[in-house]
Amino acid sequence: MARRVGARAADPAPQPVSSIPNLGPATEAAFARIGIHDAESLRAIGAEEAYRRLLRAGTAPHFIGFYVLVMGLQGRPWNDCRGEEKKALRLRFDAIKAEVAGSSEKGRSDLEAALRFFGVVPRHP
């Protein structure tokens, strides 16, 4: 069947945030709460801005959540981040955390913060 000149194929449905490697339903829900509803939007915003928005919305900061997001947007396994690359990501994470006022997690372990980020344990009020 011939296609009309100028006719466009139907745009594919937006992919969910959870279609990005390393990101699951809890992360998808966290991004939905801040208005990021699909993988394309998250990719367009980028890891740093998306994470900054999560922190501004009250998500507890933790390094694991940040680098998992960065690795996922690059299509890489979360545990692929090592050595100098991981050190550089830590510096970026610390800068974002410092930029967002009131986002420190005093007295909390990185593991507890990561579990809260992924929705495994509830956030403290």
N, C-alpha and C positions, 0 to 999 in steps of 0.2 A: 504494500500500500504506500503510495507516495505521500510525503509529508509536505504540507503547505509551506511556501517560502515565508520565512519570518516566524513561523510557528516554533515555539519552544517546547521541549520535552517537559513533562511535569517535574517540578522541583521535588527532590527526594524529601521525605519527612525528616525533621531534625532528629539527630541522634541524641540519646540521653547522656547526661554527664557520666553516668556509670559505664558508658561504652568506652571511655578513656581507660587505658590500663591503670591498674592500682586503685581506681576509685570505685567505691561501692555505693549501696543505697543510702547509707548514713551520710556520706560525703555529698551525694546528690541532693539529699534533703537539706543539708546545710547551705549549699549553693542556691537551692530554690528559695530558701528564706531570705536571701539577699538579692533575689531577682535574676539569677543566672539559671536558666532552665534547660539549656542544651549544650552539648559538647562544642558546637561551633562558636557559641557566644563565649564560652570559657576560653577556648583557643584564641579568639580575637582579643580578649582582655589580657590574657597572659597570666602566668603563675603569680608574679609579684603583685600586680594590681588586684587579682582575684583574692589572694591571701590577705592583702591589706584591707579589702572590703569585708572579709570574714572577721578580721580582728576588730574593725570599727563597729561591727554588728554584735560584738560581745563574745565571739569565739575565743577560747583560751589559746594563747600562742604556744606552740611547741615545734621544735625543729623537725621532728619526724614527719608531721603532717605537711610541712612546707616542702621538704625534699621529696616526699612521695608524690606530691602534686607536680613538682618540676619534672621528675622522672616520667610520670605518666603522660604529661603533655609532650614529652619528647618520644613517647612510645617505648620507653625503656622500663625494665623491671625496677621496682622500688629499691632493691638491694644492689643495684648496679652503681650506685653513687659511693665512691671511695676516694681516699687520699686527698690530693690537692683540690680536686673538684668538690669534695664534701666540705673541705675547709672554706673554700670560696662561697659555697652555698650558705654555710653557717654565718659568714660575714654579711651576706645579703639578708638572711633571716633576722640577724641582730639589728641591722639597720631599719628594716621594716617594723620590727617590734618597737624599737626606740621611737620611730616616727609616729606611731599610733599611741596617743596619750591614754594612760590608764589600762594598758593591756598586759601588765606584768602578772605573773603567776607565782607570787612569792610562796615559798613553803610547799610547793607541789612538785612531784617528780615528773620527769619527762614522760615516763610511762603513763602516769595518771592523766596528764594533759592529753597525750595521744589517744588514750581510751575515751576520754570525754569528747575529743574532736570527732572520732569515728562513731560516737553514739553508743559505745559499749556501756559506759556508766553515765549517770545523769550529771549535768552541770550543777554546781553549787550556786545558789541565788546571790 
